[in-house]
Amino acid sequence: MTETITGEVIHVVGPAELDEAELVAELAALAESRYVLVCREGGKPGWLERLWSFLRRDPIEPVTIVADDAVEEGAELTATIRKTDVPGVYEAVDVR
């Protein structure tokens, strides 16, 4: 089953950096020769959204996506994803 999310890429781990990234074993196996994208779901929040989140003590939760293609940090993406066995980690079916 797939779903679509929109988010801002806040960190990218490339295939060459996977050994240095200290990933959990399941994520490292899933990401072998692929990119790990850490995203802020919902896109880049404005200053008012960040302030409101801070005041409510409701942090913005990251989403981890394993993808075949690189995406620049700070870029917004829309991805069709499917769940993996690793909690909070998704596999990209399509990234736009």
DSSP file with accessible surface (Angstrom, degrees, kcal/mol):
  #  RESIDUE AA STRUCTURE BP1 BP2  ACC     N-H-->O    O-->H-N    N-H-->O    O-->H-N    TCO  KAPPA ALPHA  PHI   PSI    X-CA   Y-CA   Z-CA
    1    1 A M              0   0  216      0, 0.0    82,-0.6     0, 0.0     2,-0.3   0.000 360.0 360.0 360.0 133.7    0.0    0.0    0.0
    2    2 A T  E     -A   82   0A  76     80,-0.2     2,-0.3    78,-0.0    80,-0.2  -0.765 360.0-174.9-114.0 160.0    1.4    3.4   -0.9
    3    3 A E  E     -A   81   0A  86     78,-2.2    78,-3.3    -2,-0.3     2,-0.4  -0.936  22.2-121.8-143.8 165.6    0.7    6.9    0.2
    4    4 A T  E     +A   80   0A  84     -2,-0.3     2,-0.3    76,-0.2    76,-0.2  -0.936  27.4 178.8-115.8 133.8    1.9   10.4   -0.9
    5    5 A I  E     -A   79   0A   8     74,-2.5    74,-2.7    -2,-0.4     2,-0.4  -0.939  17.1-149.2-128.6 156.1    3.7   12.9    1.4
    6    6 A T  E     +A   78   0A  60     -2,-0.3    36,-3.7    72,-0.2    37,-0.4  -0.972  33.3 146.9-120.3 138.1    5.1   16.3    0.8
    7    7 A G  E     -AB  77  41A   0     70,-2.4    70,-3.0    -2,-0.4     2,-0.5  -0.985  46.6-104.3-162.3 169.3    8.1   17.5    2.8
    8    8 A E  E     -AB  76  40A  15     32,-2.0    32,-2.9    -2,-0.3     2,-0.6  -0.897  36.4-125.5-102.4 130.5   11.3   19.5    3.1
    9    9 A V  E     + B   0  39A   0     66,-2.9    65,-3.7    -2,-0.5    30,-0.3  -0.656  33.4 171.3 -77.0 119.3   14.5   17.6    2.9
   10   10 A I  E     +     0   0A  61     28,-2.9     2,-0.3    -2,-0.6    29,-0.2   0.633  65.3  13.2-105.2 -16.7   16.6   18.5    5.9
   11   11 A H  E     - B   0  38A  94     27,-1.6    27,-3.0    61,-0.1     2,-0.4  -0.961  59.3-162.0-159.3 142.0   19.4   16.0    5.6
   12   12 A V  E     - B   0  37A  23     -2,-0.3     2,-0.5    25,-0.2    25,-0.2  -0.992   1.8-165.6-127.0 132.6   20.7   13.6    2.9
   13   13 A V  E     - B   0  36A  12     23,-2.5    23,-2.5    -2,-0.4     5,-0.1  -0.976  19.3-152.0-116.3 114.7   23.0   10.6    3.4
   14   14 A G    >>  -     0   0    9     -2,-0.5     3,-1.4    21,-0.2     4,-0.5  -0.336  29.6-101.3 -81.5 167.0   24.5    9.4    0.1
   15   15 A P  G >4 S+     0   0   49      0, 0.0     3,-0.8     0, 0.0     4,-0.3   0.853 122.4  54.4 -56.8 -34.9   25.6    5.9   -0.8
   16   16 A A  G 34 S+     0   0   92      1,-0.2     3,-0.2     2,-0.1     4,-0.2   0.715 110.1  47.6 -72.3 -19.2   29.2    6.8   -0.2
   17   17 A E  G <> S+     0   0   96     -3,-1.4     4,-0.9     1,-0.1     3,-0.5   0.404  81.1  97.5-101.6  -0.3   28.5    8.1    3.3
   18   18 A L  T X<>S+     0   0   21     -3,-0.8     3,-0.6    -4,-0.5     5,-0.5   0.875  80.9  53.7 -60.9 -38.6   26.4    5.2    4.5
   19   19 A D  T 345S+     0   0  162     -4,-0.3     3,-0.5     1,-0.2    -1,-0.2   0.854 112.6  44.3 -65.3 -32.3   29.3    3.5    6.4
   20   20 A E  T 345S+     0   0  152     -3,-0.5    -1,-0.2     1,-0.2    -2,-0.2   0.588  96.0  78.8 -85.6 -11.8   30.0    6.7    8.3
   21   21 A A  T <<5S-     0   0   35     -4,-0.9    -1,-0.2    -3,-0.6    -2,-0.1   0.538  89.4-133.1 -82.7  -6.9   26.4    7.5    9.2
   22   22 A E  T   5 +     0   0  184     -3,-0.5     2,-0.2    -4,-0.3    -3,-0.1   0.937  39.6 176.7  55.0  50.6   25.9    5.1   12.1
   23   23 A L      < -     0   0   44     -5,-0.5    -1,-0.1     1,-0.1     2,-0.0  -0.528  37.7 -97.6 -81.6 151.7   22.6    3.8   10.8
   24   24 A V     >  -     0   0   86     -2,-0.2     4,-2.7     1,-0.1     3,-0.3  -0.357  41.4-108.3 -63.7 152.5   20.7    1.0   12.5
   25   25 A A  H  > S+     0   0   77      1,-0.2     4,-2.4     2,-0.2     5,-0.2   0.867 116.8  51.4 -56.1 -42.1   21.4   -2.3   10.8
   26   26 A E  H  > S+     0   0  122      2,-0.2     4,-2.0     1,-0.2    -1,-0.2   0.912 113.2  44.8 -64.1 -41.9   17.9   -2.6    9.3
   27   27 A L  H  > S+     0   0   16     -3,-0.3     4,-2.5     2,-0.2    -2,-0.2   0.914 111.6  53.0 -68.9 -40.6   18.1    0.9    7.7
   28   28 A A  H  < S+     0   0   41     -4,-2.7     4,-0.5     1,-0.2    -2,-0.2   0.913 110.6  47.4 -61.0 -41.2   21.6    0.3    6.5
   29   29 A A  H >< S+     0   0   68     -4,-2.4     3,-0.7    -5,-0.2    -1,-0.2   0.911 113.9  47.2 -67.2 -39.6   20.6   -2.9    4.8
   30   30 A L  H 3< S+     0   0   45     -4,-2.0    -2,-0.2     1,-0.2    -1,-0.2   0.866 114.0  47.8 -68.1 -34.5   17.5   -1.2    3.2
   31   31 A A  T >< S+     0   0    0     -4,-2.5     3,-2.9    -5,-0.1    -1,-0.2   0.420  74.4 147.4 -90.5   2.5   19.6    1.8    2.1
   32   32 A E  T <  S-     0   0  141     -3,-0.7     3,-0.1    -4,-0.5    -3,-0.1  -0.145  84.1  -9.9 -47.6 119.3   22.4   -0.2    0.5
   33   33 A S  T 3  S+     0   0   95    -18,-0.2    -1,-0.3     1,-0.2     2,-0.2   0.727 121.5  98.7  57.4  29.4   23.7    1.9   -2.5
   34   34 A R  S <  S-     0   0   34     -3,-2.9     2,-0.4   -20,-0.1    -1,-0.2  -0.777  77.4 -95.4-129.9 178.0   20.7    4.3   -2.2
   35   35 A Y  E     - C   0  67A  68     32,-3.0    32,-2.7    -2,-0.2     2,-0.6  -0.777  21.6-147.7-100.0 140.9   20.0    7.7   -0.6
   36   36 A V  E     -BC  13  66A   3    -23,-2.5   -23,-2.5    -2,-0.4     2,-0.5  -0.941  17.4-166.6-106.4 118.3   18.6    8.3    2.9
   37   37 A L  E     -BC  12  65A   0     28,-3.5    28,-3.0    -2,-0.6     2,-0.6  -0.934   8.9-158.9-109.8 121.5   16.5   11.4    2.9
   38   38 A V  E     -BC  11  64A  33    -27,-3.0   -28,-2.9    -2,-0.5   -27,-1.6  -0.902  24.9-176.2 -99.0 120.5   15.4   12.9    6.3
   39   39 A C  E     -BC   9  63A   0     24,-3.3    24,-2.8    -2,-0.6     2,-0.7  -0.862  33.5-131.4-122.8 153.5   12.4   15.1    5.7
   40   40 A R  E >   -BC   8  62A  64    -32,-2.9   -32,-2.0    -2,-0.3     3,-1.4  -0.910  39.4-128.7 -98.8 109.5   10.2   17.4    7.6
   41   41 A E  E 3  S+B    7   0A 105     20,-0.9   -34,-0.3    -2,-0.7    20,-0.1  -0.320  88.7  31.6 -63.7 139.3    6.7   16.3    6.6
   42   42 A G  T 3  S-     0   0   65    -36,-3.7   -35,-0.3     2,-0.0    -1,-0.2   0.358 114.9 -94.9  96.8  -5.2    4.4   19.1    5.4
   43   43 A G  S <  S-     0   0    5     -3,-1.4   -35,-0.3   -37,-0.4    32,-0.0  -0.361  72.6 -21.1  91.9-173.9    7.1   21.2    3.9
   44   44 A K        -     0   0  128    -37,-0.2     2,-0.1    -2,-0.1    -2,-0.0  -0.580  68.7-134.4 -76.1 120.6    9.1   24.1    5.3
   45   45 A P        -     0   0   12      0, 0.0    -1,-0.1     0, 0.0    -2,-0.1  -0.467  15.7-123.5 -76.7 146.2    7.2   25.7    8.2
   46   46 A G     >  -     0   0   34     -2,-0.1     4,-2.3     1,-0.1     5,-0.2  -0.261  33.6 -97.2 -76.1 173.0    6.9   29.5    8.4
   47   47 A W  H  > S+     0   0  191      1,-0.2     4,-2.3     2,-0.2     5,-0.2   0.878 125.1  53.3 -64.3 -34.1    8.1   31.4   11.4
   48   48 A L  H  > S+     0   0  111      2,-0.2     4,-2.7     1,-0.2    -1,-0.2   0.924 108.7  49.2 -67.8 -40.6    4.6   31.5   12.9
   49   49 A E  H  > S+     0   0  120      2,-0.2     4,-2.4     1,-0.2    -2,-0.2   0.900 111.8  49.2 -63.6 -41.4    4.3   27.7   12.6
   50   50 A R  H  X S+     0   0  134     -4,-2.3     4,-2.3     2,-0.2    -1,-0.2   0.915 112.3  47.9 -64.4 -41.9    7.6   27.2   14.2
   51   51 A L  H  X S+     0   0   80     -4,-2.3     4,-2.8     2,-0.2     5,-0.2   0.939 112.6  48.2 -64.1 -45.3    6.7   29.6   17.1
   52   52 A W  H  X S+     0   0  145     -4,-2.7     4,-2.2     1,-0.2    -2,-0.2   0.907 111.6  50.3 -61.9 -42.0    3.4   27.9   17.6
   53   53 A S  H  X>S+     0   0   15     -4,-2.4     5,-2.6    -5,-0.2     4,-0.5   0.907 111.8  48.7 -62.8 -41.0    5.0   24.4   17.6
   54   54 A F  H ><5S+     0   0  140     -4,-2.3     3,-0.9     3,-0.2    -2,-0.2   0.932 111.5  48.2 -64.9 -45.5    7.6   25.7   20.2
   55   55 A L  H 3<5S+     0   0  108     -4,-2.8    -2,-0.2     1,-0.3    -1,-0.2   0.867 114.2  45.8 -66.5 -34.9    4.9   27.2   22.4
   56   56 A R  H 3<5S-     0   0  121     -4,-2.2    -1,-0.3    -5,-0.2    -2,-0.2   0.536 107.3-127.8 -81.4  -8.3    2.8   24.0   22.3
   57   57 A R  T <<5 +     0   0  207     -3,-0.9    -3,-0.2    -4,-0.5    -2,-0.1   0.910  64.7 138.8  57.1  44.1    5.9   21.9   22.9
   58   58 A D      < -     0   0   83     -5,-2.6    -1,-0.2    -6,-0.2    -2,-0.1  -0.844  42.2-152.9-119.7  89.0    4.9   19.9   19.8
   59   59 A P        -     0   0   81      0, 0.0     2,-0.6     0, 0.0    -9,-0.0  -0.229  22.3-107.3 -66.2 154.8    8.1   19.2   17.9
   60   60 A I        -     0   0   70    -10,-0.0   -10,-0.0     1,-0.0    -2,-0.0  -0.716  37.8-137.2 -80.8 119.8    8.1   18.6   14.1
   61   61 A E        -     0   0  131     -2,-0.6   -20,-0.9   -20,-0.1     2,-0.1  -0.652  12.6-131.6 -84.4 132.9    8.7   14.9   13.6
   62   62 A P  E     -C   40   0A  73      0, 0.0     2,-0.4     0, 0.0   -22,-0.2  -0.442  11.1-148.1 -80.0 156.4   11.1   13.9   10.8
   63   63 A V  E     -C   39   0A  11    -24,-2.8   -24,-3.3    -2,-0.1     2,-0.5  -0.986   8.9-143.9-122.2 134.0   10.3   11.2    8.2
   64   64 A T  E     -Cd  38  89A  30     24,-1.8    26,-2.8    -2,-0.4     2,-0.4  -0.891  18.1-175.0-103.9 126.8   13.0    9.0    6.8
   65   65 A I  E     -Cd  37  90A   0    -28,-3.0   -28,-3.5    -2,-0.5     2,-0.6  -0.977  17.1-149.2-122.9 132.3   12.8    8.0    3.1
   66   66 A V  E     +Cd  36  91A   0     24,-2.7    26,-2.9    -2,-0.4     2,-0.3  -0.898  31.3 173.8 -98.8 121.5   15.1    5.6    1.2
   67   67 A A  E     -C   35   0A   1    -32,-2.7   -32,-3.0    -2,-0.6    26,-0.1  -0.909  42.4-135.0-131.9 157.5   15.2    6.7   -2.4
   68   68 A D  S    S+     0   0  106     -2,-0.3     2,-0.3   -34,-0.2    -1,-0.1   0.767  90.9  55.0 -78.0 -27.8   17.1    5.8   -5.6
   69   69 A D  S    S-     0   0  117    -34,-0.1     2,-0.1   -35,-0.1   -34,-0.1  -0.830  84.8-114.8-113.7 149.9   17.8    9.4   -6.5
   70   70 A A        -     0   0   58     -2,-0.3     2,-0.4   -58,-0.0    -2,-0.1  -0.439  24.2-166.0 -78.0 149.7   19.4   12.3   -4.6
   71   71 A V        -     0   0   29     -2,-0.1     2,-0.1     4,-0.0     3,-0.1  -0.995  27.0-110.0-133.5 138.7   17.5   15.4   -3.6
   72   72 A E    >   -     0   0  162     -2,-0.4     3,-1.7     1,-0.1   -63,-0.3  -0.378  35.9-102.4 -68.9 146.0   19.2   18.6   -2.4
   73   73 A E  T 3  S+     0   0  108      1,-0.2   -63,-0.2   -63,-0.1    -1,-0.1  -0.419 110.0  27.7 -63.1 138.9   18.9   19.6    1.3
   74   74 A G  T 3  S+     0   0   44    -65,-3.7    -1,-0.2     1,-0.3     2,-0.1   0.237  93.8 123.6  91.1 -13.3   16.4   22.4    1.6
   75   75 A A    <   -     0   0   34     -3,-1.7   -66,-2.9   -66,-0.1     2,-0.4  -0.464  60.3-126.5 -79.1 151.3   14.4   21.2   -1.4
   76   76 A E  E     -A    8   0A 109    -68,-0.2     2,-0.3    -2,-0.1   -68,-0.2  -0.792  31.5-174.4 -94.3 141.7   10.7   20.4   -1.2
   77   77 A L  E     -A    7   0A   4    -70,-3.0   -70,-2.4    -2,-0.4     2,-0.4  -0.946  24.4-151.3-134.9 155.9    9.6   17.0   -2.5
   78   78 A T  E     -A    6   0A  43     18,-2.1    18,-3.1    -2,-0.3     2,-0.4  -0.999  29.2-178.2-122.3 123.7    6.4   15.1   -3.1
   79   79 A A  E     -AE   5  95A   0    -74,-2.7   -74,-2.5    -2,-0.4     2,-0.6  -0.971  30.5-140.7-130.9 139.8    7.0   11.4   -2.8
   80   80 A T  E     +AE   4  94A  24     14,-2.9    13,-3.5    -2,-0.4    14,-1.6  -0.885  41.9 178.4 -91.1 123.5    4.9    8.3   -3.2
   81   81 A I  E     -AE   3  92A   1    -78,-3.3   -78,-2.2    -2,-0.6     2,-0.3  -0.835  26.3-153.2-128.5 162.2    6.1    6.0   -0.5
   82   82 A R  E     -AE   2  91A 105      9,-2.0     9,-2.9    -2,-0.3   -80,-0.2  -0.990  32.2-104.4-134.0 147.6    5.4    2.6    1.1
   83   83 A K  E     - E   0  90A 147    -82,-0.6     2,-0.2    -2,-0.3     7,-0.2  -0.262  30.8-156.9 -66.8 152.1    6.1    1.5    4.6
   84   84 A T        -     0   0   31      5,-1.3     4,-0.1     2,-0.4     5,-0.1  -0.647  35.8 -99.1-114.8-179.1    9.0   -0.7    5.5
   85   85 A D  S    S+     0   0  170     -2,-0.2     5,-0.1     2,-0.1    -2,-0.0   0.642 102.5  87.2 -76.4 -13.7    9.5   -3.0    8.5
   86   86 A V  S >  S-     0   0   25      3,-0.2     3,-1.9   -60,-0.1    -2,-0.4  -0.770  91.0-114.7 -89.2 122.3   11.6   -0.2   10.2
   87   87 A P  T 3  S+     0   0  122      0, 0.0     3,-0.1     0, 0.0    -2,-0.1  -0.322  97.2  10.0 -59.0 132.8    9.4    2.2   12.2
   88   88 A G  T 3  S+     0   0   44      1,-0.2   -24,-1.8    -4,-0.1     2,-0.4   0.499 104.5 110.5  79.5   3.6    9.4    5.7   10.7
   89   89 A V  E <   -d   64   0A  10     -3,-1.9    -5,-1.3   -26,-0.1     2,-0.3  -0.941  44.4-175.2-116.8 132.8   11.2    4.7    7.6
   90   90 A Y  E     -dE  65  83A  49    -26,-2.8   -24,-2.7    -2,-0.4     2,-0.5  -0.904  21.3-131.0-124.9 154.4    9.6    4.6    4.2
   91   91 A E  E     -dE  66  82A  42     -9,-2.9    -9,-2.0    -2,-0.3     2,-0.3  -0.899  27.2-124.8-106.5 130.2   10.7    3.5    0.7
   92   92 A A  E     + E   0  81A  11    -26,-2.9   -11,-0.3    -2,-0.5   -24,-0.2  -0.578  28.0 176.1 -77.0 131.2   10.2    5.9   -2.2
   93   93 A V  E    S+     0   0A  73    -13,-3.5     2,-0.3     1,-0.4   -12,-0.2   0.774  79.6   2.1 -94.4 -39.3    8.2    4.5   -5.1
   94   94 A D  E     - E   0  80A  73    -14,-1.6   -14,-2.9     2,-0.0     2,-0.4  -0.983  64.9-162.8-151.3 133.5    8.3    7.9   -6.9
   95   95 A V  E       E   0  79A  44     -2,-0.3   -16,-0.2   -16,-0.2   -18,-0.0  -0.985 360.0 360.0-122.2 129.5    9.9   11.2   -6.0
   96   96 A R              0   0  144    -18,-3.1   -18,-2.1    -2,-0.4    -2,-0.0  -0.903 360.0 360.0-125.1 360.0    8.9   14.6   -7.6
